Amino acid sequence: MNASVSTSSVFNLRSEAEHAPTSGIVDVFNYGRNREGLIPLWVGEGDLPTPSFICEAATRSLAAGETFYTYQRGIPDLRQAIARYHERVYGKPVDPERFFVTSGGMPALQIAVRMLAGNGDEVLVPTPVWPNFIGALTIAGAKAVGVPMTFSAKGWILDIARLEAAITPRTKALVINSPSNPTGWTASHDDLRAALELARKHGLWIIADEIYGRFIYDEALAVEGRAPSFRDVMAPEDRVLFIQTFSKNWAMTGWRLGWLEASPALGQVIENLIQYQTSGTPVFIQRGGVAALEQGESFVAHQIARAKEGRQIIMGLAETGLMELPPPSGAFYAFPKVKGAKNSQDVAIRLIEEANVGLAPGSAFGGAAGEGYLRICYARKSEDLKEAVRRIAAALPKIAARV
């Protein structure tokens, strides 16, 4: 087959499928996979396994024979547990009918996108950004319009005027990810109000990813131990969809369990989309979710404490003089700029080869907006992070001289 012939012309595929973007994170991950002694800080998960009380709840469910089809919206026990969790964290009672259980955060995002945008539509995405936002929009036929944030000595800044300038008659929604993957930027209440006013003015939806909301380090931003949320500033009629997952707080990345929060008026629409996507999340996995929410608060606190320590260790990279690294306000990522670097993937590959440390290239997070940066996940034990900093600091001068 002629390599210049496109896949779609041979197999008659939809262009949305053919042009689904590859992940620059996975490319580097695959390059360094299975290297002996490598310290992996490239993907968005910690090094702790799921706590035993969660696993035991799922095991009991399996033993009880809960292996049949179930509620498309999620079992009532889990939806009620999610509502109670939200009331504890955000201080307001919440109707369980607002919550729809999904097989991970990505399905929740895909359902949100399917409801709001398709062929010819545009969605504004502040960049640098988690690449799956762009992927979810692309495969739906919509266009992700990257709107660069501003990098400064104090961190990243959301430019509302720049967002508004990017709005066209085709714009349907705005994505706000706070605390942010990959930058650690965390929106203030003023940022959220400004974004909300922009959405109201132009009739846009907001897709709010507040997955890392429990991981907040800037005391000036923190609200009773969590990050600011659209829930603090929105009115009941505001058009906001919230994406959530069990992956980060409770170390459940492999379980594939999450939820979408939306107005109950959208219930049948969302249920239908779940039906044609997964036909519901396995009950035994949902039982694990109930246990996580009801028994997992001490584990979440442990996760946050470890991430806070890890952040402090990673900040040592700023002392190399070769990285610009403002302290991240939230999440568990650092996004340092490598001075003089023009190709972040090349830097990431060289760090694998010369430091045996795996980092994600900034170019994976929105192309030009992330070029020259690296993402570091610091949700790991302190010994690994200290050694990673030592190795990177030793290798970086030699690498920087060549990039």
Protein Blocks (a to p, Z undefined) as FASTA:
>chain_A
ZZklcfklmnopafklmmoccdfklmmmmmmgoiahiacfkbccdfbdcdfklmmmmmmm
mmnopabccdfkbpfklmmmmmmmmmmmnopacdfklpccdebjklmmmmmmmmmgcehi
acdddddddfklmmmmmmnopacddddddddfkbccddfklmmmmpcfklmbdcdddddd
fkopacdfklmmmmmmmmmmnopacdddfklmmmcfblklpgghiacdfklmmcfklccd
ddddfklmnopmknopadddddfklmmmmmmmmmmmnopaafklmmmmmmmmmmmmmmmm
mmmmmmmmmmmmmmmmmmnopaccdddfbdjbdcdddehiablklmmmmmmmmnopacdd
fklnopjmmgoiacddfbbcfklmmmmmmmmmmmmmmmmmmZZ
